[in-house]
Amino acid sequence: MSEAKVLKERSQISEEYKWDLSSLYESDEKWEEDFNKANSLFEKIAEYKGKVTESSDNLLAVSNLGAEIERLIGNIMTYAKMKLDEDTREDKYQAYNSRSHALAVKANEVTSFIQPEILKLDQETINKYIQSNSELALYKQKFDELMRKKEHVLSYEEESLLAKAGDVAELPYNVFSMLSDADLKFPKVKDENGHEVELSQGNLVPMLLSKDRTVRENVFKNFYNTLFDYKNTFASMLGGVVKRNKFYANARKYGSALEASLDENNVPTSVYDNLLKAVHDNLPAMHKYMSIRKRALGVEKLHMYDIYTPIVKDVDMKIPYDECKKTILKGLQPMGEEYLGYVEKGFDSRWIDVYENRGKRSGAYSWGTYDSEPFILLNYHDTLSDMFTVAHEMGHSLHSYYSRENQPFIYGNYSIFVAEVASTTNEALLMNHMLNNVTDKTERLYLLNYYLEQFRTTVYRQAMFAEYEKMIHTEVEEGRALTADNLCKMYKELNEKYYGPDVAIDDEIAIEWARIPHFYYNFYVFQYSTGFSAAIAFSQRILENKENLDKYIGFLKSGNSDYPINVLKKAGVDMTTTTPVDNALKLFSKLVDEMDELI
């Protein structure tokens, strides 16, 4: 067996390719100190129970203490989870993660009296308190948001009970994560050079990019047939999280889990429905793209294991990590010197955990806290896709960096609804740079193929996930059971709908839902599609003139200082209209037509 194909232990990875978490906690001992500090803050804030609205001073003190607790819990939980993600087999950090979740539940419980007490006030009284105590003005947006949701906030006793259930509510995802990343073992397959490779969550897609169709088929069938062995377990976990979402929506008097989720960011459900409608209306372009792929690959039937591999076979774009960094910096030149300086800082200051190791969490993310660097987890495999993932996650991190540098803690994060905008804007600018500088027809086709894949996976595929998520919640909300067979049937039918008549929808794809962690995130995935559409608009505006760049940087700096729809609108993109999604899908159709002519 080739040594290079065996997953390394974390101790075998060079330090320069591991993130440095010392900006969060210098040691586990410091983490323990903050863990103990949290309990003293719990006791302090509990003294205000029943007294929150007695005076403007009390309201300010409770608001400040609540923010301090939230900030501390964020640090504690983030460190515990990121240490666990380094190697999910580590008992110590499994315990840290469990303890931090329990602490967060306790924090929610001890602070659950605050919102019900504030909601006993009317808007006029809150305004008077702010006028009499200037420091309370900091919390005006928070108070406005709370009053907006007034009908969905319960009594103290009910809020306390819901808070106590928080740890139990996380069980479906926690079990999924442990099974998927730590305990589940996949078989070994041979790569195109005849070397045995151990399949993993992290290398599935890179191996499906193989030019060797036999390799792709073996990878596809071995991976998904392994998931089929656990289909009832996965169905139980996914069913559990859907029932959890339904329970909380009902408890808070929402009409559906979808409505409850979107209301967190003041996003109307029509945005969700309009996305699905727009994608449905543009499925012919996707079907045409699949027809081109079938023709280009020269296959009688296009299978699901054929849809990732590049259709331009004589271009092999292996991109070592150091080359990846240089190309990204060139691609992001339109963002200006300040932005580029922060990107270089991220590369040089060990924000990034680069390579896969045994037990490491799969996938990629950007994470951190108000007090830490905006870290990035990768599982880098030298592919074009991996380079775009680095650009993507760096976009998240720069969004976090700008927000935290320009907003106070309480507004230092950004809404989930805009979370994918900055990341995808980076990708769009990188692709624009590469297309503008390619001279070889074959390489241009390769890049067009990749760009079309971004649309397929980020707009169409995530919209399919969003439709699936809505379907499975509807099943439960209408009193039907989510069995493994039913989950598989719905998922396979959606694939048939989205990919069209030129794709043979293999039986194995029916279980793909079992490997998607985002189904545990409560209607998160649709924002990949809407975010991509907004990003296409921003990237085109940035390339037009500097004034638009200034507005975009203003968007990055805004954090949660306003509702996400308003933040985007101020920067020049109105997501309450269909224009951004329609324009993105028109670009997809244009790219499909160009490929059709060139191939």
C-alpha positions in Angstrom: 0.0 0.0 0.0 1.3 3.5 -0.8 2.2 5.4 2.3 0.8 8.6 0.8 -2.6 7.1 0.6 -2.8 6.1 4.3 -4.5 8.7 6.6 -1.9 10.2 8.9 -2.3 10.6 12.6 -2.5 14.2 13.7 0.9 14.0 15.3 2.4 13.4 11.9 1.1 16.7 10.4 3.6 19.6 10.4 2.7 22.4 12.8 2.6 25.0 10.1 -0.4 23.2 8.6 -2.4 23.1 11.9 -4.4 26.0 13.3 -3.1 27.8 16.4 -6.0 28.1 18.9 -4.0 30.1 21.4 -5.9 33.3 20.6 -8.9 31.4 22.0 -7.3 29.6 24.9 -3.6 29.3 25.6 -4.1 25.9 27.3 -6.8 23.5 28.6 -6.2 24.9 32.1 -7.3 28.4 30.9 -10.4 26.8 29.4 -11.2 25.2 32.8 -10.8 28.6 34.5 -13.4 30.1 32.2 -15.6 27.1 32.7 -15.6 27.7 36.4 -16.0 31.5 35.9 -19.3 30.9 34.0 -20.9 29.4 37.1 -20.1 32.5 39.2 -21.7 34.7 36.5 -24.8 32.5 36.6 -25.1 33.2 40.3 -24.7 36.9 39.7 -27.3 37.2 37.0 -29.8 35.1 39.0 -29.9 37.9 41.6 -31.9 40.0 39.1 -34.7 37.6 38.7 -37.9 39.5 39.1 -36.1 42.8 39.1 -35.0 43.2 35.4 -37.4 46.0 34.6 -37.5 47.8 38.0 -35.2 50.5 36.6 -33.1 51.4 33.6 -30.0 50.6 35.6 -31.2 47.1 36.3 -32.1 46.6 32.6 -28.6 47.7 31.6 -26.9 45.5 34.3 -28.8 42.4 33.1 -28.1 43.2 29.5 -24.4 43.5 30.1 -24.2 40.4 32.2 -26.2 38.4 29.6 -23.8 39.6 26.9 -20.8 38.6 29.1 -22.2 35.1 29.7 -23.0 34.7 26.0 -19.4 35.7 25.1 -17.9 33.4 27.6 -20.0 30.4 26.7 -19.2 31.0 23.0 -15.5 30.8 23.8 -15.9 27.7 25.9 -18.1 25.8 23.4 -16.0 26.8 20.3 -12.7 25.7 21.9 -14.1 22.3 23.0 -15.7 21.6 19.6 -12.6 22.6 17.6 -10.3 20.5 19.8 -12.7 17.6 19.3 -12.8 18.2 15.5 -9.0 17.8 15.4 -9.5 14.1 16.3 -13.1 13.0 17.1 -11.7 9.9 18.8 -10.2 11.9 21.7 -12.1 11.0 24.9 -10.9 14.2 26.6 -12.4 16.5 24.1 -15.5 14.4 23.7 -16.0 15.1 27.4 -15.1 18.8 27.0 -17.7 19.1 24.2 -20.3 17.4 26.3 -19.6 19.6 29.3 -19.7 22.7 27.2 -23.1 21.8 25.8 -24.4 21.1 29.3 -23.0 24.5 30.4 -24.7 26.2 27.5 -28.0 24.6 28.5 -27.5 25.8 32.1 -26.8 29.3 30.8 -30.0 29.3 28.8 -31.8 28.0 31.8 -30.5 30.7 34.3 -31.1 33.5 31.8 -34.5 32.4 30.6 -36.3 34.8 33.0 -34.8 37.9 31.2 -36.8 38.0 27.9 -40.2 37.3 29.6 -39.6 40.1 32.1 -38.5 42.6 29.4 -41.6 41.7 27.3 -43.8 42.8 30.2 -42.8 46.3 29.2 -44.3 48.2 26.3 -42.3 49.9 23.6 -42.9 53.3 25.1 -41.4 52.3 28.4 -38.3 50.8 26.7 -37.8 54.0 24.8 -38.0 56.1 28.0 -35.4 53.8 29.7 -33.1 54.3 26.7 -33.6 58.1 26.8 -32.8 58.2 30.5 -29.8 55.9 30.3 -27.6 56.5 27.3 -25.7 53.2 27.7 -28.9 51.3 27.0 -28.9 52.7 23.4 -26.4 50.0 22.6 -29.1 47.4 23.0 -31.9 49.2 21.0 -31.6 46.8 18.0 -31.8 43.8 20.5 -34.9 45.2 22.2 -36.6 46.0 18.8 -35.9 42.4 17.7 -37.3 41.0 21.0 -40.5 43.1 20.7 -40.9 41.9 17.1 -41.0 38.3 18.4 -43.1 39.1 21.4 -45.9 36.7 20.6 -43.5 33.8 20.3 -41.7 34.3 23.6 -43.3 32.2 26.4 -43.6 32.6 30.1 -40.6 32.3 32.4 -41.6 28.8 33.5 -42.1 27.7 29.9 -38.9 29.3 28.7 -37.0 27.6 31.6 -38.4 24.2 30.7 -37.5 24.6 27.0 -34.0 25.7 28.1 -33.6 22.6 30.3 -34.4 20.4 27.3 -31.7 21.9 25.2 -29.1 19.3 25.8 -31.5 16.5 24.9 -32.5 18.4 21.8 -28.9 18.2 20.5 -28.7 14.4 20.8 -29.7 13.6 17.2 -26.9 15.6 15.7 -24.4 14.5 18.3 -25.1 10.9 17.6 -25.0 11.5 13.8 -21.6 13.3 14.2 -20.1 10.5 16.3 -21.4 7.7 14.0 -20.5 9.5 10.8 -17.1 10.9 11.7 -15.7 8.7 14.4 -17.3 5.2 14.4 -18.3 4.5 10.8 -15.7 2.5 8.9 -15.7 2.5 5.1 -14.0 -0.2 3.0 -10.8 0.3 1.0 -10.9 0.7 -2.8 -8.2 0.9 -5.5 -7.5 4.2 -7.0 -6.6 4.7 -10.7 -3.0 3.8 -10.0 -3.9 0.5 -8.3 -3.2 1.7 -4.8 -5.6 0.8 -2.0 -7.3 3.9 -0.4 -9.4 3.9 2.7 -12.7 5.6 1.9 -13.8 8.4 4.3 -16.2 11.3 4.4 -13.4 13.6 3.5 -12.1 11.8 0.4 -15.4 10.7 -1.2 -15.9 13.6 -3.5 -12.1 13.9 -4.4 -12.2 10.2 -5.5 -15.4 10.8 -7.5 -13.4 13.3 -9.5 -11.3 10.4 -10.8 -11.0 10.0 -14.5 -11.3 6.3 -14.2 -14.9 5.3 -14.4 -14.4 2.0 -12.7 -12.8 3.7 -9.7 -15.7 6.1 -9.5 -18.3 3.3 -9.6 -16.5 1.3 -7.0 -16.1 4.3 -4.7 -19.7 5.3 -5.2 -21.2 1.8 -4.5 -18.9 0.9 -1.6 -19.5 4.2 0.2 -23.3 4.3 -0.2 -23.8 0.6 0.4 -22.0 1.1 3.7 -24.5 3.8 4.6 -27.4 1.5 3.7 -26.2 -0.9 6.4 -27.1 1.8 8.9 -30.2 3.2 7.2 -32.6 2.7 10.1 -30.2 4.3 12.5 -29.7 7.3 10.3 -33.5 7.6 9.7 -34.1 7.5 13.4 -31.6 10.4 14.0 -33.0 12.5 11.1 -36.6 11.8 12.2 -35.6 12.9 15.7 -34.3 16.3 14.6 -37.4 16.9 12.5 -39.6 16.1 15.4 -37.5 18.5 17.6 -38.0 21.3 15.1 -41.7 20.7 15.0 -41.9 20.7 18.8 -40.1 24.0 19.2 -42.2 25.6 16.4 -45.4 24.5 18.0 -44.3 25.5 21.5 -43.5 29.0 20.2 -46.8 29.3 18.3 -45.5 29.2 14.7 -47.4 27.7 11.9 -44.5 25.5 10.8 -40.9 24.6 11.5 -39.9 26.5 8.4 -41.7 29.7 9.6 -40.1 29.4 13.0 -36.6 29.0 11.5 -36.8 31.9 9.0 -38.3 34.2 11.6 -35.1 34.1 13.5 -33.7 36.4 10.8 -36.9 38.2 9.9 -36.9 36.4 6.5 -40.4 35.7 5.0 -41.1 32.1 4.0 -41.9 33.5 0.5 -38.1 33.9 0.0 -37.8 30.2 0.4 -40.7 29.3 -1.8 -39.6 31.8 -4.5 -36.2 30.2 -4.6 -37.7 26.7 -5.2 -40.0 28.1 -7.9 -37.1 29.9 -9.7 -35.0 26.8 -9.6 -37.9 24.6 -10.9 -38.5 27.1 -13.7 -34.8 26.8 -14.7 -34.5 23.0 -14.5 -34.3 22.8 -18.3 -30.9 24.4 -18.2 -29.7 21.8 -15.7 -31.1 19.0 -17.8 -29.3 20.5 -20.9 -26.0 20.6 -18.8 -26.5 16.9 -18.0 -27.0 16.2 -21.7 -23.8 17.9 -22.5 -22.0 16.0 -19.8 -23.3 12.7 -21.2 -22.1 13.6 -24.7 -18.7 14.9 -23.5 -18.0 11.8 -21.5 -19.1 9.5 -24.3 -21.2 7.2 -22.2 -24.4 5.4 -23.1 -25.8 6.2 -19.7 -24.8 9.0 -17.4 -24.7 7.6 -13.8 -24.7 9.5 -10.6 -21.0 8.6 -10.1 -20.3 10.4 -13.4 -21.6 13.9 -12.4 -18.5 15.0 -10.4 -15.6 14.1 -12.7 -14.4 16.9 -15.0 -15.7 16.4 -18.5 -12.5 17.7 -20.1 -10.3 14.6 -19.6 -6.9 15.9 -20.7 -6.6 18.6 -18.1 -5.2 17.5 -14.7 -5.3 20.4 -12.3 -3.5 19.4 -9.2 -2.9 22.4 -7.0 -0.5 22.1 -4.1 -1.5 24.2 -1.1 1.2 26.9 -1.5 0.2 27.4 -5.2 -3.4 27.6 -4.0 -2.6 30.5 -1.7 -0.8 32.5 -4.5 -3.7 32.0 -6.9 -6.3 33.1 -4.4 -4.4 36.3 -3.7 -4.2 37.1 -7.4 -7.9 36.4 -7.8 -8.9 38.7 -5.0 -7.0 41.7 -6.3 -10.2 43.6 -7.1 -11.0 43.6 -3.3 -8.2 46.1 -2.6 -5.0 46.2 -0.5 -6.7 46.1 2.9 -8.7 43.0 2.2 -5.7 41.3 0.7 -3.6 42.1 3.7 -6.1 40.3 6.0 -6.1 37.3 3.7 -2.3 37.1 3.9 -2.6 37.4 7.7 -4.9 34.4 7.7 -2.4 32.4 5.6 0.6 33.4 7.6 -0.8 33.3 11.2 -2.0 29.7 11.3 -5.7 30.4 11.1 -6.0 27.3 9.0 -6.0 23.6 9.8 -5.1 22.3 6.3 -4.8 18.5 5.9 -7.0 15.5 6.8 -5.8 13.2 9.6 -7.3 10.1 11.1 -10.3 11.0 13.2 -10.5 14.6 12.0 -14.0 16.0 11.3 -14.9 15.9 7.6 -15.6 18.8 5.4 -14.6 22.4 5.9 -15.8 25.4 7.9 -14.8 28.8 9.2 -15.3 29.3 12.9 -14.1 31.3 15.9 -15.4 33.8 18.4 -15.4 37.5 19.0 -12.2 37.1 21.0 -10.3 34.7 18.7 -9.0 34.6 15.2 -11.6 33.4 12.6 -10.2 29.9 12.1 -10.6 27.6 9.1 -10.9 23.8 9.1 -10.0 22.1 5.8 -9.3 18.6 4.5 -7.1 19.7 1.6 -6.4 17.2 -1.3 -4.8 19.4 -3.9 -7.8 19.7 -6.2 -9.3 22.7 -8.0 -12.4 22.2 -5.7 -10.2 22.4 -2.6 -8.7 25.7 -3.8 -12.1 27.2 -4.2 -13.0 25.8 -0.7 -10.0 27.7 0.7 -11.3 30.9 -1.0 -14.8 30.2 0.2 -13.8 29.7 3.8 -11.5 32.7 3.8 -14.5 34.7 2.7 -16.4 33.6 5.8 -13.4 34.4 7.9 -12.9 37.9 6.5 -16.6 38.6 7.0 -16.2 37.6 10.6 -13.0 39.6 10.9 -14.6 42.8 9.5 -17.7 42.4 11.6 -15.9 41.9 14.9 -13.5 44.7 14.2 -16.3 47.2 13.5 -19.2 46.1 15.8 -19.6 45.7 19.5 -19.9 42.1 20.7 -23.7 41.9 20.7 -23.7 42.7 16.9 -20.3 41.2 16.1 -21.7 38.1 14.3 -23.6 38.1 11.1 -27.0 36.5 10.3 -27.1 33.0 8.9 -29.1 34.4 6.0 -26.1 36.3 4.7 -23.5 33.8 5.9 -22.7 32.4 2.4 -22.5 35.7 0.6 -18.9 36.8 1.4 -17.6 33.2 0.9 -19.2 32.8 -2.5 -18.2 36.3 -3.6 -14.6 35.2 -3.1 -15.2 32.2 -5.3 -16.9 34.2 -8.0 -14.0 36.7 -8.1 -11.4 33.9 -8.2 -13.3 32.2 -11.1 -13.5 35.5 -13.0 -9.7 35.9 -12.6 -9.0 32.4 -13.9 -11.4 32.7 -16.9 -9.9 36.0 -17.8 -6.4 34.7 -17.9 -6.9 31.3 -19.5 -5.8 31.1 -23.1 -6.1 27.4 -23.9 -9.5 26.2 -25.1 -9.3 23.0 -23.2 -8.4 24.7 -20.0 -11.3 27.2 -20.5 -13.7 24.3 -21.0 -12.3 22.8 -17.8 -12.9 26.0 -15.8 -16.4 26.4 -17.4 -17.1 22.9 -16.3 -16.0 23.7 -12.7 -18.0 27.0 -12.7 -21.1 25.1 -13.9 -20.5 22.6 -11.1 -20.5 25.5 -8.6 -23.9 26.4 -9.8 -25.0 22.8 -9.8 -23.8 22.1 -6.3 -24.5 25.5 -4.7 -27.7 26.6 -6.3 -29.5 23.6 -7.8 -28.2 20.9 -5.4 -28.7 23.0 -2.3 -32.2 24.0 -3.5 -32.9 20.2 -3.9 -31.7 19.8 -0.3 -33.9 22.6 0.8 -36.9 21.1 -1.0 -36.1 17.7 0.6 -35.9 19.4 4.1 -39.3 21.0 3.5 -40.8 17.7 2.4 -39.6 15.7 5.4 -40.8 18.4 7.8 -44.2 18.4 6.0 -44.4 14.6 6.4 -44.0 14.9 10.2 -46.2 18.0 10.5 -49.0 16.2 8.7 -48.7 13.2 11.0 -46.8 10.8 8.7 -43.8 8.7 9.8 -40.3 9.1 8.4 -39.1 5.6 7.7 -35.8 4.8 6.1 -37.6 3.5 3.0 -39.8 6.6 2.7 -36.8 8.9 3.2 -34.9 7.0 0.4 -37.9 7.1 -1.9 -38.4 10.9 -1.6 -34.7 11.6 -2.0 -34.4 9.4 -5.2 -37.5 11.0 -6.8 -36.0 14.5 -6.2 -32.8 13.5 -7.9 -34.8 12.3 -10.9 -36.6 15.6 -11.0 -33.5 17.8 -10.7 -31.1 15.9 -13.0 -33.6 14.9 -15.8 -33.9 12.2 -18.3 -30.3 11.9 -19.4 -29.1 10.7 -15.9 -29.5 7.1 -14.7 -30.5 7.7 -11.0 -28.7 4.8 -9.3 -30.3 3.1 -6.4 -27.4 3.9 -4.1 -28.0 7.7 -4.3 -31.3 7.2 -2.4 -29.3 7.0 0.8 -27.2 10.1 0.2 -29.4 12.0 2.7 -27.8 10.0 5.4 -24.4 11.7 5.0 -25.6 15.3 4.8 -24.9 17.1 8.2 -26.8 20.2 7.1 -30.2 18.4 7.4 -29.5 18.7 11.2 -29.1 22.5 11.0 -32.8 23.5 10.8 -33.5 24.9 7.3 -30.0 26.2 6.7 -29.2 24.9 3.2 -31.5 27.2 1.2 -29.2 30.1 2.2 -26.4 28.6 0.1 -28.6 29.1 -3.0 -29.8 32.6 -2.0 -26.3 33.5 -0.8 -24.7 32.4 -4.1 -27.2 34.5 -6.0 -26.4 37.6 -3.9 -22.6 36.8 -4.3 -22.9 36.7 -8.1 -24.5 40.2 -8.0 -21.8 41.5 -5.6 -18.9 40.2 -7.6 -20.2 41.8 -10.8 -20.8 45.1 -9.0 -17.3 45.0 -7.4 -15.7 44.5 -10.9 -17.6 47.5 -12.2 -16.4 50.2 -9.9 -14.7 51.1 -6.5 -17.9 52.7 -5.1 -19.5 49.3 -5.2 -16.5 47.8 -3.4 -16.9 50.4 -0.7 -20.5 49.4 -0.3 -19.6 45.7 -0.2 -17.0 46.3 2.5 -19.7 48.2 4.4 -21.8 45.1 4.2 -18.9 43.0 5.7 -18.6 45.5 8.5 -22.3 45.5 9.4 -22.5 42.3 11.4 -25.9 42.0 13.0 -26.4 45.8 13.4 -29.6 45.5 11.2 -31.8 42.8 9.8 -30.0 40.8 7.0 -32.4 41.8 4.3 -31.7 45.4 5.1 -28.0 45.0 5.3 -27.9 43.5 1.8 -30.3 46.1 0.4 -28.0 48.9 1.7 -25.1 47.3 -0.1 -27.1 47.2 -3.4 -28.7 43.7 -3.5 -32.4 43.3 -2.8 -33.2 39.7 -1.9 -36.9 40.5 -1.4 -37.1 40.5 -5.2 -36.5 37.5 -7.5 -33.8 39.5 -9.5 -30.7 38.1 -7.9 -31.7 34.5 -8.2 -33.1 35.0 -11.7 -29.9 36.7 -12.9 -27.7 34.0 -11.4 -29.6 31.3 -13.2 -29.5 33.3 -16.4 -25.7 33.3 -16.1 -25.8 29.5 -15.5 -27.8 29.1 -18.7 -25.4 31.4 -20.6 -22.4 29.3 -19.4 -24.2 26.1 -20.4 -24.7 27.5 -23.9 -21.0 28.5 -24.2 -19.9 25.0 -23.2 -22.3 23.5 -25.7 -20.7 25.5 -28.5 -17.1 24.8 -27.4 -17.3 21.1 -26.6 
